[in-house]
Amino acid sequence: MSGMSKESRLAKNLNRWADDFRWSRFNDAATMMVPSLRAPFLAAGRRRGPDFRIADLEMGGLSMDADEEHALVQVQVEWYTMRETFMRSTLIEQEWKYLDGEWMLVRERHAGGEPL
Protein backbone atom coordinates (compact mmCIF):
# COMPACT_ATOMS: atom_id res chain seq x y z
CA MET A 1 0.00 0.00 0.00
CA SER A 2 3.03 2.28 0.06
CA GLY A 3 2.25 3.80 -3.35
CA MET A 4 -1.45 4.35 -2.63
CA SER A 5 -2.91 7.78 -1.98
CA LYS A 6 -4.63 8.45 1.33
CA GLU A 7 -7.95 8.53 -0.49
CA SER A 8 -7.30 5.11 -2.04
CA ARG A 9 -6.26 3.73 1.34
CA LEU A 10 -9.47 5.08 2.88
CA ALA A 11 -11.59 3.50 0.14
CA LYS A 12 -9.82 0.17 0.70
CA ASN A 13 -10.45 0.26 4.47
CA LEU A 14 -14.06 1.38 4.06
CA ASN A 15 -14.74 -1.48 1.66
CA ARG A 16 -12.97 -3.99 3.88
CA TRP A 17 -14.85 -2.81 7.00
CA ALA A 18 -18.19 -2.91 5.13
CA ASP A 19 -17.52 -6.43 3.84
CA ASP A 20 -16.50 -7.71 7.26
CA PHE A 21 -19.50 -6.09 8.95
CA ARG A 22 -21.89 -7.24 6.20
CA TRP A 23 -20.91 -10.88 6.72
CA SER A 24 -20.78 -10.66 10.56
CA ARG A 25 -16.98 -10.93 10.72
CA PHE A 26 -17.03 -8.54 13.66
CA ASN A 27 -13.56 -9.49 14.93
CA ASP A 28 -12.07 -8.58 11.55
CA ALA A 29 -14.04 -5.33 11.31
CA ALA A 30 -12.87 -4.38 14.81
CA THR A 31 -9.22 -4.42 13.71
CA MET A 32 -9.92 -1.22 11.75
CA MET A 33 -11.19 0.57 14.86
CA VAL A 34 -9.25 2.40 17.54
CA PRO A 35 -8.89 0.20 20.64
CA SER A 36 -11.48 2.14 22.67
CA LEU A 37 -14.23 1.19 20.16
CA ARG A 38 -13.41 -2.49 19.79
CA ALA A 39 -14.89 -3.96 22.99
CA PRO A 40 -18.25 -2.11 22.72
CA PHE A 41 -18.49 -3.02 19.01
CA LEU A 42 -17.82 -6.71 19.69
CA ALA A 43 -20.24 -6.72 22.63
CA ALA A 44 -22.96 -5.27 20.38
CA GLY A 45 -22.31 -8.03 17.85
CA ARG A 46 -22.68 -10.70 20.54
CA ARG A 47 -25.85 -9.01 21.84
CA ARG A 48 -27.45 -9.13 18.37
CA GLY A 49 -26.75 -12.84 18.27
CA PRO A 50 -26.59 -15.43 15.50
CA ASP A 51 -30.07 -14.57 14.13
CA PHE A 52 -28.91 -11.11 13.02
CA ARG A 53 -28.62 -10.72 9.23
CA ILE A 54 -27.60 -7.75 7.10
CA ALA A 55 -29.53 -7.71 3.84
CA ASP A 56 -27.78 -4.67 2.37
CA LEU A 57 -25.14 -2.15 3.35
CA GLU A 58 -24.29 1.03 1.46
CA MET A 59 -21.62 3.57 2.24
CA GLY A 60 -22.06 7.12 0.99
CA GLY A 61 -21.89 10.78 1.84
CA LEU A 62 -18.10 10.62 2.12
CA SER A 63 -16.40 13.89 3.01
CA MET A 64 -12.69 14.31 3.65
CA ASP A 65 -10.84 17.31 5.01
CA ALA A 66 -8.34 19.20 2.82
CA ASP A 67 -5.22 17.51 4.23
CA GLU A 68 -6.83 14.06 3.98
CA GLU A 69 -6.38 13.23 7.67
CA HIS A 70 -10.06 13.06 8.67
CA ALA A 71 -13.14 11.67 6.90
CA LEU A 72 -16.85 11.27 7.60
CA VAL A 73 -18.98 8.60 5.96
CA GLN A 74 -22.59 7.52 6.26
CA VAL A 75 -23.47 3.83 6.34
CA GLN A 76 -27.02 2.71 5.50
CA VAL A 77 -27.74 -0.77 6.86
CA GLU A 78 -30.81 -2.82 5.93
CA TRP A 79 -31.16 -5.70 8.37
CA TYR A 80 -33.45 -8.25 9.98
CA THR A 81 -33.40 -11.09 12.47
CA MET A 82 -34.40 -14.66 11.70
CA ARG A 83 -37.00 -14.46 14.50
CA GLU A 84 -38.62 -11.27 13.13
CA THR A 85 -38.32 -11.39 9.39
CA PHE A 86 -39.31 -7.81 8.65
CA MET A 87 -36.67 -5.46 7.27
CA ARG A 88 -35.27 -2.67 9.41
CA SER A 89 -33.14 0.27 8.38
CA THR A 90 -30.36 2.03 10.28
CA LEU A 91 -28.19 5.01 9.37
CA ILE A 92 -24.75 5.18 11.00
CA GLU A 93 -22.30 8.06 10.79
CA GLN A 94 -18.65 7.11 11.04
CA GLU A 95 -15.58 9.25 11.60
CA TRP A 96 -12.28 7.93 10.27
CA LYS A 97 -8.80 9.35 10.97
CA TYR A 98 -5.46 8.74 9.34
CA LEU A 99 -3.29 7.53 12.24
CA ASP A 100 0.27 6.24 11.92
CA GLY A 101 -0.10 5.59 8.19
CA GLU A 102 -3.47 3.81 8.41
CA TRP A 103 -7.13 4.85 8.32
CA MET A 104 -8.90 3.91 11.55
CA LEU A 105 -12.52 4.20 12.61
CA VAL A 106 -12.45 6.55 15.62
CA ARG A 107 -16.14 7.30 16.20
CA GLU A 108 -19.47 5.81 15.23
CA ARG A 109 -22.93 7.10 16.04
CA HIS A 110 -26.53 6.17 15.31
CA ALA A 111 -27.81 8.84 12.91
CA GLY A 112 -31.29 7.55 12.10
CA GLY A 113 -33.70 4.69 11.78
CA GLU A 114 -33.87 1.64 14.01
CA PRO A 115 -30.95 1.24 16.45
CA LEU A 116 -28.77 -1.77 15.70
C-alpha positions as CSV (number, residue, x, y, z in Angstrom):
1,M,0.0,0.0,0.0
2,S,3.0,2.3,0.1
3,G,2.3,3.8,-3.4
4,M,-1.4,4.3,-2.6
5,S,-2.9,7.8,-2.0
6,K,-4.6,8.5,1.3
7,E,-8.0,8.5,-0.5
8,S,-7.3,5.1,-2.0
9,R,-6.3,3.7,1.3
10,L,-9.5,5.1,2.9
11,A,-11.6,3.5,0.1
12,K,-9.8,0.2,0.7
13,N,-10.5,0.3,4.5
14,L,-14.1,1.4,4.1
15,N,-14.7,-1.5,1.7
16,R,-13.0,-4.0,3.9
17,W,-14.8,-2.8,7.0
18,A,-18.2,-2.9,5.1
19,D,-17.5,-6.4,3.8
20,D,-16.5,-7.7,7.3
21,F,-19.5,-6.1,9.0
22,R,-21.9,-7.2,6.2
23,W,-20.9,-10.9,6.7
24,S,-20.8,-10.7,10.6
25,R,-17.0,-10.9,10.7
26,F,-17.0,-8.5,13.7
27,N,-13.6,-9.5,14.9
28,D,-12.1,-8.6,11.6
29,A,-14.0,-5.3,11.3
30,A,-12.9,-4.4,14.8
31,T,-9.2,-4.4,13.7
32,M,-9.9,-1.2,11.7
33,M,-11.2,0.6,14.9
34,V,-9.2,2.4,17.5
35,P,-8.9,0.2,20.6
36,S,-11.5,2.1,22.7
37,L,-14.2,1.2,20.2
38,R,-13.4,-2.5,19.8
39,A,-14.9,-4.0,23.0
40,P,-18.2,-2.1,22.7
41,F,-18.5,-3.0,19.0
42,L,-17.8,-6.7,19.7
43,A,-20.2,-6.7,22.6
44,A,-23.0,-5.3,20.4
45,G,-22.3,-8.0,17.8
46,R,-22.7,-10.7,20.5
47,R,-25.9,-9.0,21.8
48,R,-27.5,-9.1,18.4
49,G,-26.7,-12.8,18.3
50,P,-26.6,-15.4,15.5
51,D,-30.1,-14.6,14.1
52,F,-28.9,-11.1,13.0
53,R,-28.6,-10.7,9.2
54,I,-27.6,-7.8,7.1
55,A,-29.5,-7.7,3.8
56,D,-27.8,-4.7,2.4
57,L,-25.1,-2.1,3.3
58,E,-24.3,1.0,1.5
59,M,-21.6,3.6,2.2
60,G,-22.1,7.1,1.0
61,G,-21.9,10.8,1.8
62,L,-18.1,10.6,2.1
63,S,-16.4,13.9,3.0
64,M,-12.7,14.3,3.6
65,D,-10.8,17.3,5.0
66,A,-8.3,19.2,2.8
67,D,-5.2,17.5,4.2
68,E,-6.8,14.1,4.0
69,E,-6.4,13.2,7.7
70,H,-10.1,13.1,8.7
71,A,-13.1,11.7,6.9
72,L,-16.9,11.3,7.6
73,V,-19.0,8.6,6.0
74,Q,-22.6,7.5,6.3
75,V,-23.5,3.8,6.3
76,Q,-27.0,2.7,5.5
77,V,-27.7,-0.8,6.9
78,E,-30.8,-2.8,5.9
79,W,-31.2,-5.7,8.4
80,Y,-33.5,-8.3,10.0
81,T,-33.4,-11.1,12.5
82,M,-34.4,-14.7,11.7
83,R,-37.0,-14.5,14.5
84,E,-38.6,-11.3,13.1
85,T,-38.3,-11.4,9.4
86,F,-39.3,-7.8,8.7
87,M,-36.7,-5.5,7.3
88,R,-35.3,-2.7,9.4
89,S,-33.1,0.3,8.4
90,T,-30.4,2.0,10.3
91,L,-28.2,5.0,9.4
92,I,-24.7,5.2,11.0
93,E,-22.3,8.1,10.8
94,Q,-18.6,7.1,11.0
95,E,-15.6,9.2,11.6
96,W,-12.3,7.9,10.3
97,K,-8.8,9.3,11.0
98,Y,-5.5,8.7,9.3
99,L,-3.3,7.5,12.2
100,D,0.3,6.2,11.9
101,G,-0.1,5.6,8.2
102,E,-3.5,3.8,8.4
103,W,-7.1,4.9,8.3
104,M,-8.9,3.9,11.5
105,L,-12.5,4.2,12.6
106,V,-12.5,6.6,15.6
107,R,-16.1,7.3,16.2
108,E,-19.5,5.8,15.2
109,R,-22.9,7.1,16.0
110,H,-26.5,6.2,15.3
111,A,-27.8,8.8,12.9
112,G,-31.3,7.6,12.1
113,G,-33.7,4.7,11.8
114,E,-33.9,1.6,14.0
115,P,-31.0,1.2,16.5
116,L,-28.8,-1.8,15.7
